[in-house]
């Protein structure tokens, strides 16, 4: 076992996985590591564990270096099984340990591992915890890359433990980036694009939270610990998460047919979502629009969103005539999604979906977004009863931003 000291009374206690690792429907050709850390203070604390398949080995190795009855806290920054998977095995021996996580983290852990009877310390953004000789500070970082995620900062050591954030998928025994056999910048960037890229706005929020921290070392949960030039890696996240200049070359088209104005409001809010990302957006109320203008815009667009109110179980106005024209075009390289407000039933959205499929566009729905990005808070198609409050407005803006991110990363 590697038992590497990374700071005073702080040790890497993770697992190197040098297989070709199946991961998010990809194969990690260079393998990965599951980095776990022991802060051997007066209240010994583990930060994250390892993949569920290595739980037994993880616990056995830890027993060689610490009496597990003495483990006081186990910080779970992220509940995915590559980091929280060994928690049940650990807690089976670490009988006195309190789990430190977010409220959502507790919900997930209880759901997956039935840990209802264990003690929890639930953190809120900016909370601190004295672990006897060191102080941990916590920040909530939702959707980086799942809902419950948080990061941990050790004040005295100036080490950030951000779990998946700032990670790299490379199996290695060198531990630190300055000891790596090759420049890891490209792997670091690829990881960002794969895991963090779809969550741009949350990356910006996270960077804002850490900007005033004095960070001398970043100890993530995959790949190398970053100590050679921490700011270089933070800057890469900053640059990649900015609205890039390519955005203006991407186009979204929003078509709608509205009975009382609510579907028109959704269309406008969707447009605002795209504009937040700097994506050029055309919006047409089909009632007043020229079909040739619509067809031209459709051919130029990267994503086409089509909305209608529902009346008598159908779309309204002349939208169907427009859709019949659109399916004659080659739209096969575009993303398509339906939306609409409804009063008592919302069949129009389903009918639009059929046209999107017939057009050979890629139908973007909640399932597609979950599989592409891991984000499970996006509701698509956007079928909304009445559509008249801030919550539904946010739903539309966020949905457009999710589709926008798909365009930008395509
Ligand atoms: Fe490395 Fe989201 O797990």
Boltz pocket constraint, residues with backbone or C-beta under 6 A from the ligand:
constraints:
  - pocket:
      binder: B
      contacts: [[A, 78], [A, 80], [A, 82], [A, 83], [A, 145], [A, 164], [A, 221], [A, 222]]
      max_distance: 6.0
